[in-house]
Amino acid sequence: MEALKIAQKASGVDWDYDEEADVLYLSIGPPQPALGVDVGDGVILRYNEAAQALAGLTVIGLRARLLQQLGQAPRVPD
């Protein structure tokens, strides 16, 4: 099995949070083509096959997960 570049320091990390959809998008390095790999539990890894490196990740339901772990009910948006 070939090595997967995960632990190397990225040149830049960018993120965006969609509050209405409760989704966190995290990109590693500049925008690049990537394959979405659903690893379950609302987490999608973005993998650049050409570079054999992690390009980013998407976390669905971030706020709801955090509130659940803190024992609080999620707030319904207005």
N, CA, C, O and CB atoms as a CASP TS submission, in Angstrom:
PFRMAT TS
TARGET T0000
AUTHOR 0000-0000-0000
METHOD Language model
MODEL 1
PARENT N/A
ATOM      1  N   MET     1       0.847  -1.181   0.000  1.00  0.00           N
ATOM      2  CA  MET     1       0.000   0.000   0.000  1.00  0.00           C
ATOM      3  C   MET     1       0.889   1.240   0.000  1.00  0.00           C
ATOM      4  O   MET     1       1.846   1.333   0.768  1.00  0.00           O
ATOM      5  CB  MET     1      -0.962   0.001   1.224  1.00  0.00           C
ATOM      6  N   GLU     2       0.561   2.182  -0.866  1.00  0.00           N
ATOM      7  CA  GLU     2       1.341   3.409  -0.951  1.00  0.00           C
ATOM      8  C   GLU     2       1.021   4.331   0.223  1.00  0.00           C
ATOM      9  O   GLU     2      -0.067   4.280   0.797  1.00  0.00           O
ATOM     10  CB  GLU     2       1.071   4.126  -2.283  1.00  0.00           C
ATOM     11  N   ALA     3       1.987   5.168   0.562  1.00  0.00           N
ATOM     12  CA  ALA     3       1.793   6.112   1.674  1.00  0.00           C
ATOM     13  C   ALA     3       0.793   7.189   1.287  1.00  0.00           C
ATOM     14  O   ALA     3       0.790   7.672   0.155  1.00  0.00           O
ATOM     15  CB  ALA     3       3.136   6.757   2.087  1.00  0.00           C
ATOM     16  N   LEU     4      -0.031   7.549   2.209  1.00  0.00           N
ATOM     17  CA  LEU     4      -1.001   8.625   2.031  1.00  0.00           C
ATOM     18  C   LEU     4      -0.491   9.827   2.792  1.00  0.00           C
ATOM     19  O   LEU     4      -0.206   9.738   3.986  1.00  0.00           O
ATOM     20  CB  LEU     4      -2.430   8.209   2.518  1.00  0.00           C
ATOM     21  N   LYS     5      -0.373  10.954   2.105  1.00  0.00           N
ATOM     22  CA  LYS     5       0.160  12.166   2.728  1.00  0.00           C
ATOM     23  C   LYS     5      -0.933  12.853   3.542  1.00  0.00           C
ATOM     24  O   LYS     5      -1.778  13.561   2.995  1.00  0.00           O
ATOM     25  CB  LYS     5       0.728  13.133   1.656  1.00  0.00           C
ATOM     26  N   ILE     6      -0.903  12.637   4.842  1.00  0.00           N
ATOM     27  CA  ILE     6      -1.897  13.263   5.717  1.00  0.00           C
ATOM     28  C   ILE     6      -1.213  14.199   6.700  1.00  0.00           C
ATOM     29  O   ILE     6      -1.682  15.316   6.921  1.00  0.00           O
ATOM     30  CB  ILE     6      -2.711  12.195   6.474  1.00  0.00           C
ATOM     31  N   ALA     7      -0.126  13.764   7.283  1.00  0.00           N
ATOM     32  CA  ALA     7       0.496  14.487   8.386  1.00  0.00           C
ATOM     33  C   ALA     7       1.472  15.577   7.947  1.00  0.00           C
ATOM     34  O   ALA     7       2.072  16.237   8.796  1.00  0.00           O
ATOM     35  CB  ALA     7       1.208  13.523   9.265  1.00  0.00           C
ATOM     36  N   GLN     8       1.642  15.778   6.647  1.00  0.00           N
ATOM     37  CA  GLN     8       2.543  16.828   6.208  1.00  0.00           C
ATOM     38  C   GLN     8       1.892  18.185   6.412  1.00  0.00           C
ATOM     39  O   GLN     8       0.685  18.342   6.223  1.00  0.00           O
ATOM     40  CB  GLN     8       2.936  16.631   4.737  1.00  0.00           C
ATOM     41  N   LYS     9       2.691  19.153   6.794  1.00  0.00           N
ATOM     42  CA  LYS     9       2.158  20.494   7.030  1.00  0.00           C
ATOM     43  C   LYS     9       1.700  21.099   5.704  1.00  0.00           C
ATOM     44  O   LYS     9       2.456  21.126   4.733  1.00  0.00           O
ATOM     45  CB  LYS     9       3.222  21.404   7.710  1.00  0.00           C
ATOM     46  N   ALA    10       0.492  21.570   5.673  1.00  0.00           N
ATOM     47  CA  ALA    10      -0.075  22.158   4.468  1.00  0.00           C
ATOM     48  C   ALA    10       0.395  23.592   4.305  1.00  0.00           C
ATOM     49  O   ALA    10       0.693  24.282   5.280  1.00  0.00           O
ATOM     50  CB  ALA    10      -1.603  22.100   4.506  1.00  0.00           C
ATOM     51  N   SER    11       0.456  24.028   3.049  1.00  0.00           N
ATOM     52  CA  SER    11       0.882  25.401   2.782  1.00  0.00           C
ATOM     53  C   SER    11      -0.169  26.416   3.218  1.00  0.00           C
ATOM     54  O   SER    11       0.158  27.570   3.494  1.00  0.00           O
ATOM     55  CB  SER    11       1.186  25.577   1.303  1.00  0.00           C
ATOM     56  N   GLY    12      -1.383  26.006   3.277  1.00  0.00           N
ATOM     57  CA  GLY    12      -2.448  26.910   3.710  1.00  0.00           C
ATOM     58  C   GLY    12      -3.718  26.137   3.972  1.00  0.00           C
ATOM     59  O   GLY    12      -4.063  25.220   3.227  1.00  0.00           O
ATOM     60  N   VAL    13      -4.405  26.501   5.013  1.00  0.00           N
ATOM     61  CA  VAL    13      -5.673  25.861   5.334  1.00  0.00           C
ATOM     62  C   VAL    13      -6.740  26.941   5.326  1.00  0.00           C
ATOM     63  O   VAL    13      -6.588  27.991   5.950  1.00  0.00           O
ATOM     64  CB  VAL    13      -5.617  25.119   6.717  1.00  0.00           C
ATOM     65  N   ASP    14      -7.811  26.671   4.617  1.00  0.00           N
ATOM     66  CA  ASP    14      -8.905  27.625   4.518  1.00  0.00           C
ATOM     67  C   ASP    14     -10.181  26.899   4.937  1.00  0.00           C
ATOM     68  O   ASP    14     -10.322  25.698   4.707  1.00  0.00           O
ATOM     69  CB  ASP    14      -9.028  28.218   3.063  1.00  0.00           C
ATOM     70  N   TRP    15     -11.100  27.625   5.546  1.00  0.00           N
ATOM     71  CA  TRP    15     -12.347  27.012   5.963  1.00  0.00           C
ATOM     72  C   TRP    15     -13.498  27.956   5.726  1.00  0.00           C
ATOM     73  O   TRP    15     -13.332  29.173   5.643  1.00  0.00           O
ATOM     74  CB  TRP    15     -12.289  26.604   7.424  1.00  0.00           C
ATOM     75  N   ASP    16     -14.676  27.359   5.620  1.00  0.00           N
ATOM     76  CA  ASP    16     -15.903  28.118   5.461  1.00  0.00           C
ATOM     77  C   ASP    16     -16.992  27.353   6.194  1.00  0.00           C
ATOM     78  O   ASP    16     -17.076  26.129   6.092  1.00  0.00           O
ATOM     79  CB  ASP    16     -16.264  28.338   3.946  1.00  0.00           C
ATOM     80  N   TYR    17     -17.814  28.065   6.922  1.00  0.00           N
ATOM     81  CA  TYR    17     -18.909  27.439   7.651  1.00  0.00           C
ATOM     82  C   TYR    17     -20.221  27.974   7.118  1.00  0.00           C
ATOM     83  O   TYR    17     -20.450  29.184   7.131  1.00  0.00           O
ATOM     84  CB  TYR    17     -18.789  27.692   9.173  1.00  0.00           C
ATOM     85  N   ASP    18     -21.083  27.093   6.652  1.00  0.00           N
ATOM     86  CA  ASP    18     -22.415  27.460   6.186  1.00  0.00           C
ATOM     87  C   ASP    18     -23.365  27.286   7.366  1.00  0.00           C
ATOM     88  O   ASP    18     -23.791  26.175   7.680  1.00  0.00           O
ATOM     89  CB  ASP    18     -22.863  26.588   4.945  1.00  0.00           C
ATOM     90  N   GLU    19     -23.689  28.402   8.012  1.00  0.00           N
ATOM     91  CA  GLU    19     -24.504  28.359   9.227  1.00  0.00           C
ATOM     92  C   GLU    19     -25.900  27.812   8.963  1.00  0.00           C
ATOM     93  O   GLU    19     -26.434  27.049   9.768  1.00  0.00           O
ATOM     94  CB  GLU    19     -24.605  29.744   9.835  1.00  0.00           C
ATOM     95  N   GLU    20     -26.489  28.200   7.843  1.00  0.00           N
ATOM     96  CA  GLU    20     -27.851  27.749   7.533  1.00  0.00           C
ATOM     97  C   GLU    20     -27.899  26.232   7.336  1.00  0.00           C
ATOM     98  O   GLU    20     -28.825  25.576   7.813  1.00  0.00           O
ATOM     99  CB  GLU    20     -28.376  28.461   6.273  1.00  0.00           C
ATOM    100  N   ALA    21     -26.919  25.678   6.644  1.00  0.00           N
ATOM    101  CA  ALA    21     -26.888  24.235   6.390  1.00  0.00           C
ATOM    102  C   ALA    21     -26.164  23.469   7.498  1.00  0.00           C
ATOM    103  O   ALA    21     -26.234  22.241   7.543  1.00  0.00           O
ATOM    104  CB  ALA    21     -26.217  23.956   5.051  1.00  0.00           C
ATOM    105  N   ASP    22     -25.471  24.176   8.390  1.00  0.00           N
ATOM    106  CA  ASP    22     -24.683  23.570   9.469  1.00  0.00           C
ATOM    107  C   ASP    22     -23.628  22.617   8.909  1.00  0.00           C
ATOM    108  O   ASP    22     -23.546  21.449   9.289  1.00  0.00           O
ATOM    109  CB  ASP    22     -25.604  22.820  10.449  1.00  0.00           C
ATOM    110  N   VAL    23     -22.817  23.167   7.982  1.00  0.00           N
ATOM    111  CA  VAL    23     -21.778  22.381   7.324  1.00  0.00           C
ATOM    112  C   VAL    23     -20.462  23.155   7.372  1.00  0.00           C
ATOM    113  O   VAL    23     -20.416  24.342   7.051  1.00  0.00           O
ATOM    114  CB  VAL    23     -22.173  22.051   5.853  1.00  0.00           C
ATOM    115  N   LEU    24     -19.399  22.470   7.775  1.00  0.00           N
ATOM    116  CA  LEU    24     -18.053  23.042   7.786  1.00  0.00           C
ATOM    117  C   LEU    24     -17.278  22.479   6.605  1.00  0.00           C
ATOM    118  O   LEU    24     -17.221  21.267   6.403  1.00  0.00           O
ATOM    119  CB  LEU    24     -17.317  22.740   9.132  1.00  0.00           C
ATOM    120  N   TYR    25     -16.678  23.387   5.823  1.00  0.00           N
ATOM    121  CA  TYR    25     -15.835  23.000   4.701  1.00  0.00           C
ATOM    122  C   TYR    25     -14.411  23.411   5.038  1.00  0.00           C
ATOM    123  O   TYR    25     -14.159  24.574   5.350  1.00  0.00           O
ATOM    124  CB  TYR    25     -16.319  23.656   3.359  1.00  0.00           C
ATOM    125  N   LEU    26     -13.485  22.475   4.978  1.00  0.00           N
ATOM    126  CA  LEU    26     -12.085  22.747   5.264  1.00  0.00           C
ATOM    127  C   LEU    26     -11.275  22.342   4.044  1.00  0.00           C
ATOM    128  O   LEU    26     -11.371  21.207   3.578  1.00  0.00           O
ATOM    129  CB  LEU    26     -11.603  21.989   6.544  1.00  0.00           C
ATOM    130  N   SER    27     -10.463  23.284   3.518  1.00  0.00           N
ATOM    131  CA  SER    27      -9.621  23.010   2.360  1.00  0.00           C
ATOM    132  C   SER    27      -8.167  23.127   2.767  1.00  0.00           C
ATOM    133  O   SER    27      -7.786  24.035   3.506  1.00  0.00           O
ATOM    134  CB  SER    27      -9.943  23.971   1.193  1.00  0.00           C
ATOM    135  N   ILE    28      -7.356  22.198   2.275  1.00  0.00           N
ATOM    136  CA  ILE    28      -5.924  22.208   2.545  1.00  0.00           C
ATOM    137  C   ILE    28      -5.218  22.616   1.258  1.00  0.00           C
ATOM    138  O   ILE    28      -5.328  21.938   0.237  1.00  0.00           O
ATOM    139  CB  ILE    28      -5.420  20.807   3.056  1.00  0.00           C
ATOM    140  N   GLY    29      -4.491  23.733   1.315  1.00  0.00           N
ATOM    141  CA  GLY    29      -3.801  24.222   0.123  1.00  0.00           C
ATOM    142  C   GLY    29      -4.757  24.905  -0.829  1.00  0.00           C
ATOM    143  O   GLY    29      -5.916  25.145  -0.489  1.00  0.00           O
ATOM    144  N   PRO    30      -4.275  25.220  -2.024  1.00  0.00           N
ATOM    145  CA  PRO    30      -5.112  25.906  -3.004  1.00  0.00           C
ATOM    146  C   PRO    30      -6.215  24.985  -3.516  1.00  0.00           C
ATOM    147  O   PRO    30      -6.095  23.764  -3.420  1.00  0.00           O
ATOM    148  CB  PRO    30      -4.260  26.412  -4.174  1.00  0.00           C
ATOM    149  N   PRO    31      -7.294  25.560  -4.062  1.00  0.00           N
ATOM    150  CA  PRO    31      -8.370  24.726  -4.611  1.00  0.00           C
ATOM    151  C   PRO    31      -7.808  23.746  -5.641  1.00  0.00           C
ATOM    152  O   PRO    31      -6.950  24.105  -6.447  1.00  0.00           O
ATOM    153  CB  PRO    31      -9.471  25.608  -5.253  1.00  0.00           C
ATOM    154  N   GLN    32      -8.294  22.522  -5.606  1.00  0.00           N
ATOM    155  CA  GLN    32      -7.785  21.485  -6.496  1.00  0.00           C
ATOM    156  C   GLN    32      -8.855  20.432  -6.718  1.00  0.00           C
ATOM    157  O   GLN    32      -9.751  20.265  -5.891  1.00  0.00           O
ATOM    158  CB  GLN    32      -6.505  20.845  -5.924  1.00  0.00           C
ATOM    159  N   PRO    33      -8.762  19.721  -7.834  1.00  0.00           N
ATOM    160  CA  PRO    33      -9.719  18.635  -8.062  1.00  0.00           C
ATOM    161  C   PRO    33      -9.544  17.574  -6.991  1.00  0.00           C
ATOM    162  O   PRO    33      -8.420  17.253  -6.606  1.00  0.00           O
ATOM    163  CB  PRO    33      -9.539  18.018  -9.473  1.00  0.00           C
ATOM    164  N   ALA    34     -10.649  17.031  -6.513  1.00  0.00           N
ATOM    165  CA  ALA    34     -10.556  16.032  -5.458  1.00  0.00           C
ATOM    166  C   ALA    34     -11.756  15.093  -5.523  1.00  0.00           C
ATOM    167  O   ALA    34     -12.833  15.450  -6.001  1.00  0.00           O
ATOM    168  CB  ALA    34     -10.470  16.707  -4.074  1.00  0.00           C
ATOM    169  N   LEU    35     -11.534  13.910  -5.038  1.00  0.00           N
ATOM    170  CA  LEU    35     -12.561  12.897  -4.941  1.00  0.00           C
ATOM    171  C   LEU    35     -13.151  12.943  -3.540  1.00  0.00           C
ATOM    172  O   LEU    35     -12.404  12.970  -2.562  1.00  0.00           O
ATOM    173  CB  LEU    35     -11.995  11.491  -5.267  1.00  0.00           C
ATOM    174  N   GLY    36     -14.468  12.953  -3.421  1.00  0.00           N
ATOM    175  CA  GLY    36     -15.118  12.941  -2.121  1.00  0.00           C
ATOM    176  C   GLY    36     -15.257  11.514  -1.628  1.00  0.00           C
ATOM    177  O   GLY    36     -15.820  10.668  -2.324  1.00  0.00           O
ATOM    178  N   VAL    37     -14.751  11.237  -0.434  1.00  0.00           N
ATOM    179  CA  VAL    37     -14.835   9.904   0.152  1.00  0.00           C
ATOM    180  C   VAL    37     -15.642  10.001   1.443  1.00  0.00           C
ATOM    181  O   VAL    37     -15.184  10.575   2.432  1.00  0.00           O
ATOM    182  CB  VAL    37     -13.409   9.306   0.417  1.00  0.00           C
ATOM    183  N   ASP    38     -16.839   9.438   1.424  1.00  0.00           N
ATOM    184  CA  ASP    38     -17.709   9.471   2.597  1.00  0.00           C
ATOM    185  C   ASP    38     -17.201   8.433   3.592  1.00  0.00           C
ATOM    186  O   ASP    38     -17.285   7.231   3.340  1.00  0.00           O
ATOM    187  CB  ASP    38     -19.207   9.198   2.209  1.00  0.00           C
ATOM    188  N   VAL    39     -16.676   8.901   4.721  1.00  0.00           N
ATOM    189  CA  VAL    39     -16.151   7.984   5.735  1.00  0.00           C
ATOM    190  C   VAL    39     -17.186   7.711   6.826  1.00  0.00           C
ATOM    191  O   VAL    39     -16.880   7.078   7.836  1.00  0.00           O
ATOM    192  CB  VAL    39     -14.873   8.555   6.357  1.00  0.00           C
ATOM    193  N   GLY    40     -18.387   8.185   6.618  1.00  0.00           N
ATOM    194  CA  GLY    40     -19.474   7.926   7.555  1.00  0.00           C
ATOM    195  C   GLY    40     -19.616   9.008   8.599  1.00  0.00           C
ATOM    196  O   GLY    40     -18.743   9.861   8.766  1.00  0.00           O
ATOM    197  N   ASP    41     -20.729   8.955   9.295  1.00  0.00           N
ATOM    198  CA  ASP    41     -21.038   9.879  10.382  1.00  0.00           C
ATOM    199  C   ASP    41     -20.966  11.335   9.954  1.00  0.00           C
ATOM    200  O   ASP    41     -20.574  12.195  10.743  1.00  0.00           O
ATOM    201  CB  ASP    41     -20.100   9.649  11.530  1.00  0.00           C
ATOM    202  N   GLY    42     -21.345  11.621   8.705  1.00  0.00           N
ATOM    203  CA  GLY    42     -21.395  13.000   8.233  1.00  0.00           C
ATOM    204  C   GLY    42     -20.061  13.628   7.918  1.00  0.00           C
ATOM    205  O   GLY    42     -19.966  14.853   7.842  1.00  0.00           O
ATOM    206  N   VAL    43     -19.009  12.821   7.728  1.00  0.00           N
ATOM    207  CA  VAL    43     -17.684  13.350   7.403  1.00  0.00           C
ATOM    208  C   VAL    43     -17.298  12.863   6.011  1.00  0.00           C
ATOM    209  O   VAL    43     -17.327  11.667   5.721  1.00  0.00           O
ATOM    210  CB  VAL    43     -16.618  12.912   8.465  1.00  0.00           C
ATOM    211  N   ILE    44     -16.937  13.820   5.158  1.00  0.00           N
ATOM    212  CA  ILE    44     -16.505  13.512   3.800  1.00  0.00           C
ATOM    213  C   ILE    44     -15.089  14.027   3.631  1.00  0.00           C
ATOM    214  O   ILE    44     -14.834  15.221   3.792  1.00  0.00           O
ATOM    215  CB  ILE    44     -17.464  14.138   2.736  1.00  0.00           C
ATOM    216  N   LEU    45     -14.168  13.133   3.308  1.00  0.00           N
ATOM    217  CA  LEU    45     -12.786  13.525   3.042  1.00  0.00           C
ATOM    218  C   LEU    45     -12.656  13.843   1.568  1.00  0.00           C
ATOM    219  O   LEU    45     -13.236  13.159   0.725  1.00  0.00           O
ATOM    220  CB  LEU    45     -11.783  12.409   3.461  1.00  0.00           C
ATOM    221  N   ARG    46     -11.897  14.879   1.257  1.00  0.00           N
ATOM    222  CA  ARG    46     -11.620  15.228  -0.138  1.00  0.00           C
ATOM    223  C   ARG    46     -10.182  14.810  -0.426  1.00  0.00           C
ATOM    224  O   ARG    46      -9.244  15.290   0.211  1.00  0.00           O
ATOM    225  CB  ARG    46     -11.842  16.774  -0.415  1.00  0.00           C
ATOM    226  N   TYR    47     -10.024  13.917  -1.384  1.00  0.00           N
ATOM    227  CA  TYR    47      -8.739  13.294  -1.656  1.00  0.00           C
ATOM    228  C   TYR    47      -8.288  13.600  -3.079  1.00  0.00           C
ATOM    229  O   TYR    47      -9.020  13.348  -4.036  1.00  0.00           O
ATOM    230  CB  TYR    47      -8.817  11.781  -1.433  1.00  0.00           C
ATOM    231  N   ASN    48      -7.076  14.145  -3.213  1.00  0.00           N
ATOM    232  CA  ASN    48      -6.486  14.422  -4.516  1.00  0.00           C
ATOM    233  C   ASN    48      -5.723  13.181  -4.947  1.00  0.00           C
ATOM    234  O   ASN    48      -4.646  12.892  -4.426  1.00  0.00           O
ATOM    235  CB  ASN    48      -5.553  15.681  -4.473  1.00  0.00           C
ATOM    236  N   GLU    49      -6.288  12.447  -5.905  1.00  0.00           N
ATOM    237  CA  GLU    49      -5.678  11.195  -6.340  1.00  0.00           C
ATOM    238  C   GLU    49      -4.328  11.414  -7.011  1.00  0.00           C
ATOM    239  O   GLU    49      -3.404  10.627  -6.805  1.00  0.00           O
ATOM    240  CB  GLU    49      -6.606  10.468  -7.287  1.00  0.00           C
ATOM    241  N   ALA    50      -4.200  12.465  -7.808  1.00  0.00           N
ATOM    242  CA  ALA    50      -2.940  12.721  -8.517  1.00  0.00           C
ATOM    243  C   ALA    50      -1.794  12.974  -7.539  1.00  0.00           C
ATOM    244  O   ALA    50      -0.690  12.464  -7.731  1.00  0.00           O
ATOM    245  CB  ALA    50      -3.093  13.921  -9.463  1.00  0.00           C
ATOM    246  N   ALA    51      -2.049  13.750  -6.504  1.00  0.00           N
ATOM    247  CA  ALA    51      -1.019  14.072  -5.516  1.00  0.00           C
ATOM    248  C   ALA    51      -0.965  13.044  -4.384  1.00  0.00           C
ATOM    249  O   ALA    51      -0.054  13.072  -3.556  1.00  0.00           O
ATOM    250  CB  ALA    51      -1.266  15.460  -4.940  1.00  0.00           C
ATOM    251  N   GLN    52      -1.934  12.148  -4.352  1.00  0.00           N
ATOM    252  CA  GLN    52      -2.075  11.171  -3.266  1.00  0.00           C
ATOM    253  C   GLN    52      -2.040  11.863  -1.903  1.00  0.00           C
ATOM    254  O   GLN    52      -1.293  11.479  -1.003  1.00  0.00           O
ATOM    255  CB  GLN    52      -0.960  10.106  -3.349  1.00  0.00           C
ATOM    256  N   ALA    53      -2.870  12.892  -1.786  1.00  0.00           N
ATOM    257  CA  ALA    53      -2.881  13.692  -0.565  1.00  0.00           C
ATOM    258  C   ALA    53      -4.295  14.133  -0.221  1.00  0.00           C
ATOM    259  O   ALA    53      -5.149  14.267  -1.096  1.00  0.00           O
ATOM    260  CB  ALA    53      -1.970  14.912  -0.714  1.00  0.00           C
ATOM    261  N   LEU    54      -4.523  14.352   1.043  1.00  0.00           N
ATOM    262  CA  LEU    54      -5.783  14.887   1.532  1.00  0.00           C
ATOM    263  C   LEU    54      -5.900  16.342   1.083  1.00  0.00           C
ATOM    264  O   LEU    54      -4.983  17.134   1.299  1.00  0.00           O
ATOM    265  CB  LEU    54      -5.881  14.768   3.084  1.00  0.00           C
ATOM    266  N   ALA    55      -7.026  16.696   0.459  1.00  0.00           N
ATOM    267  CA  ALA    55      -7.234  18.049  -0.038  1.00  0.00           C
ATOM    268  C   ALA    55      -8.179  18.845   0.853  1.00  0.00           C
ATOM    269  O   ALA    55      -8.240  20.070   0.754  1.00  0.00           O
ATOM    270  CB  ALA    55      -7.774  18.005  -1.450  1.00  0.00           C
ATOM    271  N   GLY    56      -8.914  18.160   1.722  1.00  0.00           N
ATOM    272  CA  GLY    56      -9.834  18.857   2.601  1.00  0.00           C
ATOM    273  C   GLY    56     -10.837  17.894   3.200  1.00  0.00           C
ATOM    274  O   GLY    56     -10.745  16.680   3.023  1.00  0.00           O
ATOM    275  N   LEU    57     -11.798  18.461   3.912  1.00  0.00           N
ATOM    276  CA  LEU    57     -12.863  17.646   4.465  1.00  0.00           C
ATOM    277  C   LEU    57     -14.105  18.483   4.664  1.00  0.00           C
ATOM    278  O   LEU    57     -14.050  19.709   4.756  1.00  0.00           O
ATOM    279  CB  LEU    57     -12.433  17.007   5.782  1.00  0.00           C
ATOM    280  N   THR    58     -15.220  17.792   4.727  1.00  0.00           N
ATOM    281  CA  THR    58     -16.514  18.420   4.950  1.00  0.00           C
ATOM    282  C   THR    58     -17.144  17.727   6.153  1.00  0.00           C
ATOM    283  O   THR    58     -17.159  16.498   6.231  1.00  0.00           O
ATOM    284  CB  THR    58     -17.438  18.326   3.674  1.00  0.00           C
ATOM    285  N   VAL    59     -17.667  18.519   7.093  1.00  0.00           N
ATOM    286  CA  VAL    59     -18.342  17.962   8.265  1.00  0.00           C
ATOM    287  C   VAL    59     -19.779  18.467   8.239  1.00  0.00           C
ATOM    288  O   VAL    59     -20.036  19.666   8.348  1.00  0.00           O
ATOM    289  CB  VAL    59     -17.612  18.363   9.611  1.00  0.00           C
ATOM    290  N   ILE    60     -20.696  17.540   8.094  1.00  0.00           N
ATOM    291  CA  ILE    60     -22.118  17.874   8.029  1.00  0.00           C
ATOM    292  C   ILE    60     -22.696  17.813   9.440  1.00  0.00           C
ATOM    293  O   ILE    60     -22.481  16.844  10.168  1.00  0.00           O
ATOM    294  CB  ILE    60     -22.887  16.907   7.067  1.00  0.00           C
ATOM    295  N   GLY    61     -23.431  18.857   9.817  1.00  0.00           N
ATOM    296  CA  GLY    61     -24.075  18.892  11.131  1.00  0.00           C
ATOM    297  C   GLY    61     -23.118  19.231  12.258  1.00  0.00           C
ATOM    298  O   GLY    61     -23.256  18.698  13.359  1.00  0.00           O
ATOM    299  N   LEU    62     -22.161  20.095  12.014  1.00  0.00           N
ATOM    300  CA  LEU    62     -21.139  20.423  13.019  1.00  0.00           C
ATOM    301  C   LEU    62     -21.741  20.987  14.304  1.00  0.00           C
ATOM    302  O   LEU    62     -21.433  20.501  15.392  1.00  0.00           O
ATOM    303  CB  LEU    62     -20.148  21.422  12.443  1.00  0.00           C
ATOM    304  N   ARG    63     -22.587  21.996  14.196  1.00  0.00           N
ATOM    305  CA  ARG    63     -23.181  22.615  15.385  1.00  0.00           C
ATOM    306  C   ARG    63     -24.029  21.606  16.160  1.00  0.00           C
ATOM    307  O   ARG    63     -23.941  21.520  17.384  1.00  0.00           O
ATOM    308  CB  ARG    63     -24.039  23.831  14.987  1.00  0.00           C
ATOM    309  N   ALA    64     -24.845  20.847  15.438  1.00  0.00           N
ATOM    310  CA  ALA    64     -25.704  19.852  16.085  1.00  0.00           C
ATOM    311  C   ALA    64     -24.869  18.816  16.835  1.00  0.00           C
ATOM    312  O   ALA    64     -25.238  18.400  17.933  1.00  0.00           O
ATOM    313  CB  ALA    64     -26.598  19.156  15.044  1.00  0.00           C
ATOM    314  N   ARG    65     -23.750  18.399  16.251  1.00  0.00           N
ATOM    315  CA  ARG    65     -22.867  17.429  16.912  1.00  0.00           C
ATOM    316  C   ARG    65     -22.279  18.004  18.194  1.00  0.00           C
ATOM    317  O   ARG    65     -22.255  17.345  19.234  1.00  0.00           O
ATOM    318  CB  ARG    65     -21.737  17.001  15.966  1.00  0.00           C
ATOM    319  N   LEU    66     -21.809  19.234  18.102  1.00  0.00           N
ATOM    320  CA  LEU    66     -21.208  19.879  19.260  1.00  0.00           C
ATOM    321  C   LEU    66     -22.224  20.020  20.391  1.00  0.00           C
ATOM    322  O   LEU    66     -21.931  19.699  21.543  1.00  0.00           O
ATOM    323  CB  LEU    66     -20.647  21.252  18.874  1.00  0.00           C
ATOM    324  N   LEU    67     -23.412  20.498  20.055  1.00  0.00           N
ATOM    325  CA  LEU    67     -24.442  20.664  21.077  1.00  0.00           C
ATOM    326  C   LEU    67     -24.850  19.322  21.679  1.00  0.00           C
ATOM    327  O   LEU    67     -25.110  19.233  22.879  1.00  0.00           O
ATOM    328  CB  LEU    67     -25.664  21.366  20.488  1.00  0.00           C
ATOM    329  N   GLN    68     -24.907  18.286  20.857  1.00  0.00           N
ATOM    330  CA  GLN    68     -25.249  16.956  21.364  1.00  0.00           C
ATOM    331  C   GLN    68     -24.188  16.480  22.352  1.00  0.00           C
ATOM    332  O   GLN    68     -24.521  15.926  23.400  1.00  0.00           O
ATOM    333  CB  GLN    68     -25.392  15.949  20.200  1.00  0.00           C
ATOM    334  N   GLN    69     -22.925  16.691  22.027  1.00  0.00           N
ATOM    335  CA  GLN    69     -21.847  16.270  22.921  1.00  0.00           C
ATOM    336  C   GLN    69     -21.856  17.067  24.224  1.00  0.00           C
ATOM    337  O   GLN    69     -21.443  16.563  25.268  1.00  0.00           O
ATOM    338  CB  GLN    69     -20.497  16.423  22.226  1.00  0.00           C
ATOM    339  N   LEU    70     -22.324  18.298  24.157  1.00  0.00           N
ATOM    340  CA  LEU    70     -22.401  19.138  25.350  1.00  0.00           C
ATOM    341  C   LEU    70     -23.697  18.919  26.117  1.00  0.00           C
ATOM    342  O   LEU    70     -23.911  19.518  27.171  1.00  0.00           O
ATOM    343  CB  LEU    70     -22.272  20.601  24.968  1.00  0.00           C
ATOM    344  N   GLY    71     -24.566  18.052  25.582  1.00  0.00           N
ATOM    345  CA  GLY    71     -25.814  17.738  26.260  1.00  0.00           C
ATOM    346  C   GLY    71     -26.880  18.791  26.092  1.00  0.00           C
ATOM    347  O   GLY    71     -27.781  18.906  26.923  1.00  0.00           O
ATOM    348  N   GLN    72     -26.789  19.569  25.013  1.00  0.00           N
ATOM    349  CA  GLN    72     -27.761  20.620  24.758  1.00  0.00           C
ATOM    350  C   GLN    72     -28.520  20.291  23.485  1.00  0.00           C
ATOM    351  O   GLN    72     -27.974  19.660  22.580  1.00  0.00           O
ATOM    352  CB  GLN    72     -27.074  22.003  24.650  1.00  0.00           C
ATOM    353  N   ALA    73     -29.756  20.707  23.411  1.00  0.00           N
ATOM    354  CA  ALA    73     -30.544  20.530  22.191  1.00  0.00           C
ATOM    355  C   ALA    73     -30.138  21.565  21.163  1.00  0.00           C
ATOM    356  O   ALA    73     -29.877  22.713  21.523  1.00  0.00           O
ATOM    357  CB  ALA    73     -32.053  20.631  22.487  1.00  0.00           C
ATOM    358  N   PRO    74     -30.077  21.191  19.881  1.00  0.00           N
ATOM    359  CA  PRO    74     -29.756  22.181  18.854  1.00  0.00           C
ATOM    360  C   PRO    74     -30.815  23.268  18.776  1.00  0.00           C
ATOM    361  O   PRO    74     -32.003  22.997  18.954  1.00  0.00           O
ATOM    362  CB  PRO    74     -29.606  21.507  17.500  1.00  0.00           C
ATOM    363  N   ARG    75     -30.391  24.492  18.511  1.00  0.00           N
ATOM    364  CA  ARG    75     -31.290  25.634  18.365  1.00  0.00           C
ATOM    365  C   ARG    75     -31.860  25.623  16.957  1.00  0.00           C
ATOM    366  O   ARG    75     -31.118  25.489  15.984  1.00  0.00           O
ATOM    367  CB  ARG    75     -30.555  26.979  18.658  1.00  0.00           C
ATOM    368  N   VAL    76     -33.161  25.761  16.847  1.00  0.00           N
ATOM    369  CA  VAL    76     -33.812  25.819  15.537  1.00  0.00           C
ATOM    370  C   VAL    76     -33.652  27.221  14.986  1.00  0.00           C
ATOM    371  O   VAL    76     -34.021  28.188  15.653  1.00  0.00           O
ATOM    372  CB  VAL    76     -35.319  25.426  15.628  1.00  0.00           C
ATOM    373  N   PRO    77     -33.089  27.360  13.738  1.00  0.00           N
ATOM    374  CA  PRO    77     -32.891  28.692  13.161  1.00  0.00           C
ATOM    375  C   PRO    77     -34.201  29.421  12.970  1.00  0.00           C
ATOM    376  O   PRO    77     -35.234  28.797  12.726  1.00  0.00           O
ATOM    377  CB  PRO    77     -32.168  28.591  11.837  1.00  0.00           C
ATOM    378  N   ASP    78     -34.169  30.764  13.079  1.00  0.00           N
ATOM    379  CA  ASP    78     -35.366  31.597  12.892  1.00  0.00           C
ATOM    380  C   ASP    78     -35.775  31.631  11.431  1.00  0.00           C
ATOM    381  O   ASP    78     -36.760  32.280  11.081  1.00  0.00           O
ATOM    382  CB  ASP    78     -35.120  33.025  13.401  1.00  0.00           C
TER
END
